[in-house]
Amino acid sequence: MRAKKTNYVFYWMLIFGLIIFTELLDVIFSFLFPTIIIIRFASILILIGLTPSIIRTLKEMGKNNEELRLSKLKLKNIFDTLDIAIWSHDLKSDTLLITPGIEKLYGYSIIDFYKDLILWKKVIYPDDLAVLKEREQKLAIGEAVTSEYRIIRPDGEVRWIQDRGIPTLDSKGNFVDFSSILFDITDRKESEDHYRSLVEMSPDIIAVIGREKVEYINEAGWRLLGALCAGEVIGRSALKFAPLEIVKTIKNKLGRLESSEQAKERFEFQVKRFDGKAIDVEMAATPIFYKGRFAIQIVGRDITERKRAEKTIQNMAYYDSLTGLPNRNRFRHHLNDALTQQENKLLAVLFLDLDRFKIINDTKGHSAGDIILQKVASRLVMAVQKEGIVSRQGGDEFIILLEGLDKKGVTQVAQRLLYEFSKPLVVDDQEFFVTPSMGISIYPIDGMDEDSLIKNADSAMYQAKERGKNNFRFYSSDLNGISIRKMELENGMRKALEQQQFILHYQPQLCLETGEIVGVEALIRWQHPVLGLIAPLEFIPLAEETGLIVPIGKWVLWEACKQKKAWENKGFCNFPIAVNISVRQFDDDKLIEYITTVLDEVGLSANHLELEVTESIMRNLENSTSILNQLKERGVLLSIDDFGTGYSSLNYLKHLPIDKIKIDKSFVDDIFSHANQGVMVKTIIDMGRNLNFTVIAEGIETDEQLHFLRENECSVGQGYLFSKPLPASRWKSFYQTVMKKVVSQNKCK
């Protein structure tokens, strides 16, 4: 208010001054020219008319001055707030202007810079002084230049400065004025350095692709490609390393940043190295701006070893290691798919068994037998040609699926197979005559599902053998001779539990390094009152098929836990007992409740119970994973039995709470019996150790097998070399004998 009053007083004083001045002029003119009194009145009128305009003009001038003052104040506040300083030097007048912000940037007072005009240069970090030479050269020709360098503040702190120098030359090229804008960019540079160090130290590939060329790649990336330095890679076309379809896919999906913001794509493909080798990589790509232009950033890693391991496991799961043919599981998958996709077309299943092969195998040895099986596989594939799929079920049994043929066509293929085996097989210059017996079932006449078709083809094959071998037989409903024993076993199993015909034997598991007993597996036996001792291989598959495996499995679990607790009470057997759990039991909603009840009632610690499951549980992975996790939470140990013969996959295994894997006996048998020379066993051991599983080899029968397993660091083994499965009554004596031997060996050491 005071400022406004002052302005109004000034305005009125100015007006009165004008009036007085006008009056004086009037007196003078009146004295000189008395006749022009009219001019006096005209002057007064003009003055009165101009007064508002004068007042408005004066007000505007005052307003503009006030706005200018406020703008200057606001600009000063901005400069004081920002980490910025301006250095302006008029060389003509030698006038130097430095804004106060320089004190905040450099830590020196503004007076220091006025006293010493090269102070800004003296405090530059010694390693960055080389920047000044290039800077001076560009400024000398009137070119603006932006420099980045470090300075040392009085307290020893090092800061990054961005210096934008702008020179002015006159028409003669003389340097007449210079301005410099200084910024503190320490935070940005430290952030960039931190990011750069993370990128360069990363074990993953990190690269930037712009206009289909490599614009940046970190050390891990160029080393992976086999380059000697980044310069060998940068500037090259991406097509030099990646397939054309991958480059096109990335370009199509992430071609525009504005339409792909936050987009990210993942790829798996093979990269070509400088030495010509191909490696498998897994990569993620996302659009970015790089040096002001659109580009694609990729982050990836070498997955060659993982792919190789997955392929090995895939082959183990679905292909026979000896012949390379699809195995039982792969065949069942294929048959199931064929049944699902059938549109009233015939399918034929041929179950083939080699006649007298066991005699050859026993007399000439497993090596010769393996070669014969490989040659048999080749002949089967040659005879079937493209009309079906040939698989090896195990031993000397093969199953063939023929699609799209009528009964006459199936007969022709069967006759072609018999003809192929009319010629001898030559092994080590010796001829062997091997003939097949085949049983054939037809879909949908002889069965509507895979189990029925395979079972009926198996029955027909036995009929072919009974009729003299080296022939084939189609299934018919009157082929019941083979089924009689199965019916006897099925009926007998229903009474076996009630009549206590089942017994358990126990096979030890030994540490291969020390020889100590580290576990025991409970194995069921059936002592039939009429048929005698029936092997598990004969009645367990039938129990699975009929569903009787569920009550039998419960009995085994109860008896095994009870026996384990009894041994503990007697002061020995302080290690877990392994019990097999069938995949059918996993369908029982009360499985976990039953296991918990058994442990509680028997009084056995959960970590002294080990449940062995087969890889077939992976058919219903979601349900199986849930059950296994609940068991693991209760402290129960878990292992995969017969590993490598089922649905193994690294992707599955790493998500399952497994403690141990057991190498199937068939792989142990193959250690020295064919060309692979134990490669499969070594692969399983290495994979198990990498996944932190305890690896158990079962079916060890020879010292050579034991030596191989020890050399390859297999942890635990079981088999006839150590002991056959023993009844509970003989276990204490066996345990004490082994432990005395271990103690004796330790004393000798």
Residue pairs with C-beta under 8 A, 6 or more apart in sequence:
7 58
7 59
7 62
10 58
11 55
11 58
14 54
14 58
15 51
15 54
15 55
18 47
19 47
22 43
22 44
22 47
25 43
26 39
26 40
26 43
29 36
29 39
29 40
30 37
30 40
79 85
79 86
79 99
79 100
79 101
80 100
80 101
82 101
83 101
83 104
83 105
83 183
83 184
84 99
84 101
84 105
84 181
84 182
84 183
84 184
85 98
85 99
85 100
85 101
85 102
85 104
85 105
85 106
85 181
85 182
86 97
86 98
86 99
86 101
86 179
86 180
86 181
86 182
87 96
87 97
87 98
87 99
87 102
87 120
87 178
87 179
87 180
87 182
88 96
88 97
88 98
88 177
88 178
88 179
88 180
89 95
89 96
89 97
89 177
89 178
89 179
90 96
90 176
90 177
91 175
91 176
91 177
91 178
92 176
92 177
96 114
96 117
98 110
98 113
98 114
100 110
101 182
102 108
102 110
102 113
102 182
103 109
103 110
104 184
105 151
105 159
105 161
105 182
105 184
106 113
106 120
106 123
106 151
106 153
107 153
107 154
107 155
107 157
108 119
108 123
108 153
108 154
112 119
113 119
113 120
116 122
120 151
121 132
123 151
123 152
123 153
124 131
124 132
124 149
124 150
124 151
124 152
125 149
125 150
125 151
125 152
125 158
127 150
128 149
128 150
131 147
131 148
131 149
132 147
132 149
134 145
134 147
135 145
135 147
135 163
135 165
138 144
138 145
139 145
139 165
139 167
139 175
139 178
140 167
140 175
142 167
142 168
142 169
142 173
143 167
144 164
144 165
144 166
144 167
145 164
145 165
146 162
146 163
146 164
146 165
147 162
147 163
147 165
148 160
148 161
148 162
148 163
148 185
148 189
149 160
149 161
149 163
150 158
150 159
150 160
150 161
151 158
151 159
151 161
152 158
153 159
159 184
159 186
160 184
160 185
160 186
160 188
160 189
160 190
161 182
161 183
161 184
161 185
162 182
162 183
162 185
163 180
163 181
163 182
164 180
164 181
164 182
164 183
165 178
165 179
165 180
166 178
166 179
166 180
166 181
167 175
167 177
167 178
168 175
168 176
168 177
168 178
168 179
169 175
169 176
170 176
199 206
199 218
200 218
200 219
202 218
202 220
203 220
203 301
204 220
204 299
204 300
204 301
205 217
205 218
205 220
205 221
205 224
205 281
205 283
205 298
205 299
205 300
205 301
205 302
206 217
206 218
206 220
206 221
206 297
206 298
206 299
207 214
207 216
207 217
207 218
207 221
207 297
207 298
208 214
208 215
208 216
208 217
208 288
208 290
208 295
208 296
208 297
208 298
209 215
209 238
209 250
209 295
209 296
209 297
209 298
210 290
210 293
210 294
210 295
210 296
211 293
212 237
212 238
212 239
212 247
212 251
213 235
213 236
213 237
213 238
214 233
214 234
214 235
214 236
214 237
214 238
214 241
215 234
215 235
215 290
215 291
215 295
216 230
216 234
216 290
217 225
217 230
217 233
217 234
218 230
219 230
221 233
222 229
222 230
222 232
222 233
224 271
224 273
224 279
224 302
225 233
225 241
225 271
225 273
225 274
226 273
226 274
226 275
226 277
227 233
227 274
232 274
238 247
239 247
240 272
241 271
241 272
242 269
242 271
242 272
243 269
243 270
246 267
246 269
249 265
249 267
250 265
250 267
250 285
250 296
253 260
253 263
253 265
254 260
254 263
254 265
254 285
254 286
254 287
254 296
256 287
256 294
257 287
257 288
257 289
257 294
260 287
261 287
262 286
263 286
263 287
264 284
264 285
264 286
265 284
265 285
265 286
266 282
266 283
266 284
266 285
267 282
267 283
267 284
267 285
268 280
268 281
268 282
268 283
268 303
269 280
269 281
269 283
270 278
270 279
270 280
270 281
271 278
271 279
271 280
271 281
272 278
273 279
279 302
279 304
280 302
280 303
280 304
280 306
280 307
281 300
281 301
281 302
281 303
282 300
282 301
282 303
283 298
283 299
283 300
284 298
284 299
284 300
285 296
285 297
285 298
286 296
286 297
287 294
287 295
287 296
287 297
288 295
288 296
288 297
289 295
290 297
306 650
309 650
309 683
309 687
310 649
310 650
310 651
312 683
312 687
313 644
313 648
313 649
313 650
313 687
314 649
315 321
316 644
316 645
316 648
316 680
316 683
316 684
317 329
317 330
317 615
317 644
317 645
317 646
317 647
317 648
317 649
318 326
318 327
318 329
318 330
318 333
319 325
319 326
319 327
319 330
320 326
320 327
320 391
320 392
321 667
321 670
321 676
321 680
322 370
322 373
322 374
322 392
322 670
322 674
322 676
323 373
323 374
323 377
323 392
324 377
325 377
325 381
325 390
325 391
325 392
325 398
326 334
326 389
326 390
326 391
326 392
327 391
327 392
327 393
327 394
327 645
328 391
328 393
328 394
328 399
328 645
329 645
329 646
329 647
330 391
331 389
331 391
331 393
331 399
331 401
332 450
334 389
334 391
334 401
335 347
335 349
335 401
335 450
335 453
335 454
336 450
338 347
338 401
338 403
339 347
339 443
339 448
339 449
339 450
342 443
345 403
345 404
346 404
346 405
346 406
346 407
346 410
346 442
346 443
347 401
347 402
347 403
347 442
347 443
347 453
348 388
348 401
348 402
348 405
348 407
348 410
348 440
348 441
348 442
348 443
349 399
349 400
349 401
349 402
349 440
349 441
349 443
349 453
349 454
349 456
349 457
350 399
350 400
350 401
350 402
350 410
350 413
350 414
350 417
350 438
350 439
350 440
350 457
350 472
351 397
351 399
351 438
351 439
351 440
351 441
351 454
351 457
351 458
351 460
351 461
352 380
352 397
352 398
352 399
352 400
352 417
352 436
352 437
352 438
352 461
353 396
353 397
353 398
353 436
353 437
353 438
353 461
353 465
354 376
354 396
354 434
354 435
354 436
355 434
355 435
355 436
355 437
355 465
355 469
355 470
356 434
356 435
356 469
357 369
357 372
357 396
357 434
358 396
360 368
360 369
360 372
360 432
360 434
361 368
361 369
364 427
366 669
366 673
366 674
367 673
367 674
368 427
368 428
369 673
370 670
370 673
370 674
370 675
371 427
371 674
372 425
372 427
372 432
372 434
373 392
373 396
375 425
375 427
376 396
376 398
376 421
376 425
376 434
377 390
377 392
377 398
379 420
379 421
380 390
380 398
380 400
380 417
380 420
381 390
382 420
383 413
383 416
383 417
383 419
383 420
384 390
384 400
384 402
384 413
384 417
387 402
387 403
387 404
387 405
387 409
387 413
388 400
388 401
388 402
388 403
388 413
389 400
389 401
390 398
390 400
391 398
391 399
391 400
391 401
392 398
393 399
394 666
399 454
399 457
400 413
402 409
402 410
402 413
405 413
407 442
407 474
410 440
410 442
414 438
414 440
414 472
417 436
417 438
417 472
418 435
418 436
418 470
418 471
418 472
421 433
421 434
421 435
421 436
421 470
424 431
424 432
424 433
425 431
425 432
425 433
425 434
426 432
435 469
435 470
436 470
437 461
437 464
437 465
437 469
437 470
437 471
437 472
438 460
438 461
438 464
438 471
438 472
438 473
439 456
439 457
439 458
439 459
439 460
439 461
439 462
439 463
439 464
439 472
439 473
439 474
439 475
440 457
440 460
440 472
440 473
440 474
440 475
441 447
441 452
441 453
441 454
441 456
441 457
441 460
441 474
441 475
442 474
442 475
443 453
446 452
446 453
446 456
446 457
446 475
447 453
447 455
447 456
451 545
456 475
456 479
457 475
458 482
459 475
459 479
459 482
459 483
460 473
460 474
460 475
460 476
460 479
461 473
462 481
462 482
463 473
463 479
463 481
463 482
464 471
464 472
464 473
466 481
467 473
473 479
486 542
488 531
489 531
489 534
489 538
489 539
489 542
490 542
490 546
490 548
492 501
492 528
492 531
493 526
493 539
493 542
493 543
493 546
493 548
493 552
494 548
495 501
496 502
496 526
496 528
497 551
497 552
497 555
499 529
501 526
501 527
501 528
501 529
502 524
502 525
502 526
502 527
502 552
502 555
502 556
503 524
503 525
503 527
503 727
504 522
504 523
504 524
504 525
504 556
504 559
504 560
504 563
504 728
505 522
505 523
505 525
505 724
505 725
505 726
505 727
506 520
506 521
506 522
506 523
506 563
506 577
506 725
506 726
506 727
506 728
506 731
507 520
507 521
507 523
507 718
507 723
507 724
507 725
507 726
508 517
508 519
508 520
508 718
508 722
508 723
508 734
508 735
508 738
509 517
509 518
509 519
509 520
509 521
509 578
509 696
509 716
509 717
509 718
510 516
510 517
510 518
510 716
510 717
510 718
510 722
510 738
511 517
511 518
511 715
511 716
512 697
512 706
512 709
512 710
512 714
512 715
512 716
512 717
513 710
513 715
514 742
515 738
515 741
515 742
515 745
516 738
516 739
516 742
517 575
517 735
517 738
517 739
518 575
518 716
519 575
519 576
519 577
519 578
519 610
519 696
519 716
520 564
520 573
520 575
520 576
520 577
520 578
520 731
521 577
521 578
521 579
521 580
521 612
521 718
521 725
522 556
522 559
522 560
522 563
522 577
522 578
522 579
522 580
523 536
523 725
524 536
524 540
524 552
524 556
525 533
525 534
525 536
525 725
526 533
526 534
526 536
526 539
527 533
528 534
540 549
542 548
543 549
543 552
544 582
544 583
544 584
547 584
549 582
549 584
549 585
550 582
550 584
550 585
550 588
553 580
553 581
553 582
553 584
553 585
554 594
556 579
556 580
557 579
557 581
557 594
557 595
557 598
558 598
558 602
560 577
560 579
561 577
561 579
561 598
561 599
561 602
561 604
561 609
562 602
563 577
563 728
564 573
564 577
564 604
564 608
564 609
565 602
565 603
565 604
567 573
567 731
567 732
568 574
568 604
568 608
570 732
572 732
572 735
572 736
573 731
573 735
575 608
576 607
576 608
576 609
576 610
576 637
577 608
577 609
577 610
578 610
578 611
578 612
578 639
579 609
579 610
579 611
579 612
580 611
580 612
580 613
580 641
581 591
581 611
581 612
581 613
583 613
583 614
583 616
583 617
583 619
585 591
586 613
586 617
586 620
586 623
586 624
586 627
588 594
591 627
592 627
592 630
592 631
592 634
595 609
595 611
595 631
595 634
595 636
596 634
598 604
599 605
599 606
599 609
599 634
605 635
606 634
606 635
606 636
607 635
607 636
607 637
609 636
609 637
610 636
610 637
610 638
610 639
610 659
610 660
611 631
611 636
611 637
611 638
611 639
612 639
612 640
612 641
612 662
613 624
613 628
613 638
613 639
613 640
613 641
614 640
614 641
614 642
614 646
615 640
615 642
615 643
615 645
615 646
615 647
615 648
616 646
616 647
617 624
617 628
618 624
618 646
618 647
618 648
618 649
618 652
619 647
621 652
624 656
625 655
625 656
628 638
628 656
628 657
628 658
629 657
631 638
632 638
632 657
637 659
637 660
638 656
638 657
638 658
638 659
638 660
639 658
639 659
639 660
639 661
639 662
639 694
639 696
640 648
640 653
640 656
640 658
640 660
640 661
640 662
641 662
642 662
642 664
643 661
643 662
643 663
643 664
643 684
644 663
644 664
644 667
644 680
644 684
645 664
645 666
650 687
650 691
653 661
653 691
654 691
658 693
659 693
659 694
660 693
660 694
660 695
660 696
660 716
661 684
661 688
661 693
661 694
661 695
661 696
662 695
662 696
662 697
662 698
663 681
663 684
663 685
663 695
663 696
663 697
663 698
663 714
664 698
664 699
665 698
665 699
665 719
666 699
667 680
667 681
667 684
668 681
668 697
668 698
668 699
668 700
668 705
668 709
668 719
669 699
670 676
670 678
670 680
670 681
671 677
671 678
671 681
671 704
671 705
671 708
672 678
672 704
672 705
672 708
678 708
678 712
681 697
681 708
681 709
681 712
681 714
682 712
684 695
685 695
685 709
685 712
685 713
685 714
686 712
688 694
688 695
689 695
689 713
694 715
694 716
695 714
695 715
695 716
696 714
696 715
696 716
696 717
696 718
697 705
697 709
697 714
697 716
697 717
697 718
697 719
698 717
698 718
698 719
699 718
699 719
699 720
700 706
700 709
700 717
700 718
700 719
700 720
700 721
700 722
701 719
701 720
701 721
702 721
703 721
705 719
705 721
706 717
706 721
709 717
723 734
726 734
